[in-house]
Amino acid sequence: MADHLPPALLEACVVVGASSDKLREVYQAINNNGTPEQLLLEPEVLHVLAPPFVNRPHAESEAVRSHGKKRRSFLRKKREQLAPSQAGGRGGSEDVDLMALPQLCFPDGLQVTNEQKDEQFHFLVFTDVFGNKTHGVVMQCYRPILEGTSFFQNGPGSFKFSTLFSAYSFCVISKYPYFTALKDCLSCLLIQLRTCCLSDMEETVKEFAAKLALVPIPPPGQLHLMFTLRPLTIVLPSREDKDHPAIDLDLHLPFLCFRPQQLLQVLSCLLQEQRVVLFSADWARLTLVAESFLLFLQPLSWQQPYVPVLARGMLDFLMAPTAFLMGCHLSHFEEVAAETDDLILINIDNGSVSTSYSETLDLPEFPPAAADCFTHRCQSLQIHFDLHQCHHASCADISEQRAQRRAWQHNLNHDIQRITLELIVNIFRDVSSHLNYEHRVFNSEEFLKTREPAEQLFYKKVLETHIFHCFLKDRLNRKMDNFARMELSTRSEMQKMKAMVKVPRRPTVQEIQARSKSSITESKLSKRLGMSLPNLRDDQTISFQRNPLLTRIILSDPALRTPPKPPNMFKLPEFPASRSFNSVQNYYSELIQQLGKAIFSVQKENSTLLARFYYLRGFINTLCCRRLDALGDFQNLYKTDTAIFPTQLVTWLVDTLHRDERQQADKRPELRRLMVKVKTENEKLLVQPDDHVKKFALPRKHLLQEEFVRCVQECGIVQDVATIHRLFDALTDGQLKQVDPELFKVFYTFWKETEAEAQDVNLPPEVIDHLDNSECVYKLSSCVKTSHGVGKIAMTQKRLFLLTVGRQSFLEITKFRDIQDVKIASAPFLLVRIPSLRIETSGRLEVFEANLKTETELWNLVVKEMWAGRKMADQHKDPQYMTQALTNVLLMDAVMGCLQTQRSVIAASKLAYLDKIKHEVPMMVPETTSETLKHKINPSLDLAEPQTVHVLLYTPGQLTCNDSEGEMNPKLWVALSGGKVVVFDAASWSMLQDCIQVGESQLNCMLGLVQEQVWIGSQDSVIYIIDTHSMSCNKQLTEHRHEVTGLTMDSRDQHNSQQTYSCSCDGTILQWDSASLKVKRQYHLSCDRLSSIQIYDGALWCCCSDSIVELKKSGTPQRRMALPDDIRSMPSSFSSFIVIPERGQLWTGCADSGELCLWHTNSHRRPFKRISLPGSSGVTCMIRVKDQIWVGCRGVRGQCGGQLRSQVLVMDAESHTVAKELQAHSDSIQTLCSAEDRYVLSGSARHDGKIAIWKVE
């Protein structure tokens, strides 16, 4: 249903059968001529019953007239001839075609029989041209033709039995796929129809439809709705989220009909967008099985025509030239197979899959490792309810029995969804490695090259489909759906390591070993996909027996075996006895009252459930025309969970406000803010997002520097802009500053060929035993003579070693960190001298020499660059230097390979960036810094350029493990420019989340709460709240009017109702109830700019530009420390402060002053001491750790305008002296945070953009 319409269960109830005139004619004719066993009639629409069923007062009906029309607009009562495709394919109107509906209600035709038949159900799906689906559940039953009789006459007072019965259909139509619930509803209607006279039938059906029209649709999330329709209690399950349909069918039905191998064949056909036809003798199975298959493909969404039930007169649809998924009766199997080519024929009844031209299926199959994993998972499914119930007592109550079955089915559906999602993740896990997010490029050719030869045809076909194209859009948009979450959570340790350090793809020693063992045992397990299966630790990937390996995957993965949490249930009131306006209003009033009680009961306990109740009450208030109440509910919903906020419905509400209602809304600040927010959101929606997907193509014209950067990034060679600029200079050496397209093609080809050759490197076991699992061979020389014998020089990221000729053996030349000197020499050979490379290693007297001949100059550049990278990585505790060196070396190699001129070495030397830095800038890191620095990480790893680290927040493991079964690691939250938040695992420093987008403005402050939340204050005046489980931002607090600059909480309060405070630059301070997200108190402080707040011993301290202020509990200032006059005249302002209550001290720092001021908290006229900060031009941030004050400083340029350097200073709080001067950043320190007083983390501005991790002593 459109988002701007309140979602209700019923769209319409349609009664289909033969007209009374036609039945009378048939009855008379048969009485005169004899009774045939079976006669087919033309079905017609007899009744269309659609909301609204209640007449509103005139004034209210005017306000919702457009809404009422839209509710009925999908039905077409016109009898003009329409295109047959509108019956359920992708036709020309979004409306359900009532002219085609009779055929679909009687796909075998309307029968007149001489015996009564049992009732039958089947299911329909209609799809419009925009892909929107409407669903129908059809119940067929038979009634006697003779007028005046009831449906089932019995007893002594009955009329004379009619010998003829006519079929009669009731079709309930809904925008939502509630197949089981609507079938239950129709079953309840059937009980009434059995005792109903023909003359009362329409009224009975109308009463039934009117009740269903009162049932709202549950909002996305874990809240199911329950209502009673005598004699059954019916449940409407909710959708998982906005992007997923509700699942109200038995997903294990295909597992009962097909073996896992056949299921994989069907899913493979759908992924390749074949022309697929389902067959069954039972019409109901067609839709249920088809819907299950499409759900198995999630998050990939079927984009082609979809008609799960084709009536007998619609078989010509199967002649369509496009891909499709359709279903028809088994009796047409031979006819369809004989007359139509290139169809995939799926017989549900016997579980077979064939084609219209062959009994076997000759299509590319799933990658074997993913298929095997899926098959083993299927064996663990418990798909038989009776087996599950063996040890349970028999239920004497039908409601209890249905509840047990529902719970079992809910758990089974969850297991099936996890298994099928895992299948999709295993197939497409590596797609993200070949995406360029900035330019929205997917390098399909390179992706195909990384697949096994036997798998390439499958992937080639899938990559060309619409279904995969839409999937790519979601990946490029960084959509955080179930696929992304599972892909992240099931990465192997090796994949996490590769994600931390972006280096060109080369097989590791571990992968080479696994591949070689796989070939020895003739196993077909994919060497690449096998490595990407979930939960394979380093030691597990070496295993070469396929079945034991996959068995271990199944047993070692508790995440796939954990049952889901039982959903919350909310029961609707009893339906009103009549359809009168007052009765319906009383029903809605009772429902609103129940929702109010539910909101009160969960207000401080469960914000997720609270949001769903606000959603429902807002919807009901909308139906009752209580617009202001509805807006109030949606305002509370917006604060509680923006993920389910119905923007278009609220827009419609705002647009339909009466003048007096708008005036009242304007008087309520929270409603006024909501209306402004909705208007802003709608303006954003008018701007179409860029969701195109490009395939990489080599350039065809000369490339200037900017175009060259784009092309190199698109092809995935390197992302860093500075490195690409150096590559551009190398390729244009001595020429015009543009790159010829032919030269770019040669360079790209050489790079990719080198990469492909590296995939075929096969080291003998004797060599592998001497290397680390994570090492990769990046370069091999030709066979040369060396001082250690004849062989090839091999380079990994750690060392050089010699592969001797003949029986290959390992001889280590040197580790890069042990090199003392590298130089070019010449070795005598006969009458000439041959260029050679000499390497001196610490601890070895013998100098290694290799007669590399023409390769000497390149190897000289390569070894020196790797040596410099290793030295800098060790000294700065930053592995990215080694990554940079590797990239530079491989680019040098490619430049030499594609230029092949006398100046090619000079060109390649322009890429020796780290070796150049080593000679220009002193490499020695101060001893204090080296001892204190533990590690450095780069949060801008996936970005083209470094970003400023604005805020850091460390959250301990227990913050996110209240309800989890296993221990959760601590996390580091990093706020970058443009509203990006990156999350690291603080145990391994691996990146968990590469981008959580919270607004688009700069983020100023972060705070972790025990309610599994991280609060983030932004320049756009919003406080964004991230759920630490889902890693999504689904709550926003909009009470501030200006930039949010500070967040703090009273750490003494260990209860859930923590006292949380926020401030904005205009001096507004809000006290929050962190559980209900409501403002408890509001203060206003008169000042120039309020930049931060902190709580010490229950007192609130505020940092303003011109003063530090302590507030009383009433919010009035108690103390004020004014900016000293000499600093005020600079001009400067307070930037940060620390209060030490036990010493009665206040430490302050200023933005443009290189000193700290110390104050007595009881004597606040002027500071009692000033501490000069060496090498600092200003203070940006301060934190207290144990008895130390850590100070982040603004950078100072070196002599003669040299490189910018900034320090972290460690102050002794007792002696007031500088204990340590720490140098690790080449730009100003922006933020500091403490990790449980064991480590301090510092983040810097964009020219450096890194995070340093310091040990605390």
Salt bridges, closest charged atoms under 4 A:
ASP21 OD1 - ARG24 NH1 3.13
GLU62 OE2 - HIS58 NE2 3.78
GLU62 OE2 - ARG65 NH2 2.17
GLU80 OE2 - ARG76 NH2 3.15
ASP95 OD2 - ARG76 NH1 3.21
GLU119 OE1 - ARG194 NH2 3.41
GLU147 OE2 - ARG24 NH2 3.12
ASP184 OD2 - ARG402 NH2 2.93
GLU202 OE1 - HIS47 ND1 3.61
GLU203 OE2 - ARG579 NH1 2.98
GLU207 OE2 - ARG579 NH1 2.97
ASP241 OD1 - HIS244 ND1 2.70
ASP243 OD2 - LYS479 NZ 3.25
ASP250 OD2 - ARG405 NH2 3.45
GLU273 OE1 - HIS466 ND1 3.78
ASP282 OD2 - ARG285 NE 3.80
GLU335 OE1 - HIS332 ND1 3.67
ASP349 OD1 - ARG285 NH1 2.81
ASP372 OD2 - ARG546 NH1 2.49
ASP415 OD1 - HIS414 ND1 3.73
GLU422 OE2 - ARG377 NH2 2.54
ASP430 OD2 - ARG451 NH2 2.88
GLU446 OE2 - LYS449 NZ 3.35
GLU446 OE1 - LYS752 NZ 3.64
GLU452 OE2 - LYS527 NZ 3.35
GLU452 OE2 - ARG528 NH1 3.92
ASP474 OD2 - LYS479 NZ 3.94
ASP481 OD2 - ARG475 NH2 2.59
GLU487 OE2 - ARG429 NH1 3.85
GLU487 OE2 - ARG491 NE 3.09
GLU493 OE2 - LYS496 NZ 3.79
GLU511 OE2 - LYS498 NZ 3.22
ASP557 OD2 - ARG377 NH2 3.27
GLU574 OE1 - ARG230 NH2 3.33
ASP633 OD1 - ARG617 NH2 2.75
ASP641 OD2 - ARG612 NH1 2.75
GLU661 OE2 - ARG627 NH1 3.12
GLU661 OE1 - HIS658 ND1 3.89
GLU670 OE2 - ARG668 NE 3.25
ASP690 OD1 - HIS692 ND1 2.28
ASP691 OD2 - LYS473 NZ 3.81
GLU714 OE2 - LYS694 NZ 2.79
GLU714 OE2 - ARG710 NH1 3.23
ASP729 OD1 - LYS737 NZ 3.73
ASP733 OD2 - ARG903 NE 2.77
ASP733 OD1 - LYS910 NZ 2.91
ASP740 OD1 - HIS702 NE2 3.14
GLU755 OE2 - ARG506 NH1 3.85
GLU755 OE1 - LYS752 NZ 3.53
GLU766 OE2 - ARG807 NH2 3.35
ASP772 OD2 - LYS798 NZ 2.47
GLU775 OE2 - ARG799 NH2 2.72
GLU812 OE1 - ARG799 NH1 2.70
GLU812 OE1 - LYS815 NZ 3.28
GLU812 OE2 - ARG844 NH2 3.48
GLU846 OE2 - HIS788 ND1 3.93
GLU849 OE1 - ARG838 NE 3.33
ASP874 OD1 - ARG817 NH2 2.98
ASP874 OD1 - ARG870 NH2 3.14
ASP878 OD2 - LYS1250 NZ 2.53
ASP893 OD1 - LYS779 NZ 3.06
ASP915 OD1 - LYS918 NZ 3.77
ASP915 OD1 - HIS919 ND1 3.74
ASP942 OD1 - LYS502 NZ 3.25
ASP994 OD2 - ARG478 NH1 2.98
GLU1012 OE2 - HIS1029 NE2 3.50
GLU1039 OE2 - LYS639 NZ 3.65
GLU1039 OE2 - ARG673 NH2 3.94
GLU1043 OE2 - ARG1089 NH2 3.18
ASP1050 OD2 - ARG1052 NH2 3.18
ASP1066 OD2 - HIS1042 ND1 3.16
GLU1110 OE1 - ARG1119 NH1 2.14
ASP1126 OD2 - ARG1170 NH1 2.54
GLU1142 OE2 - ARG1184 NH2 2.45
ASP1152 OD1 - ARG1194 NH1 2.39
GLU1155 OE2 - ARG1170 NH1 2.94
ASP1187 OD2 - ARG1143 NH2 3.01
ASP1187 OD1 - ARG1184 NH2 3.88
ASP1248 OD2 - HIS1225 ND1 2.99
GLU1257 OE1 - LYS1220 NZ 3.22
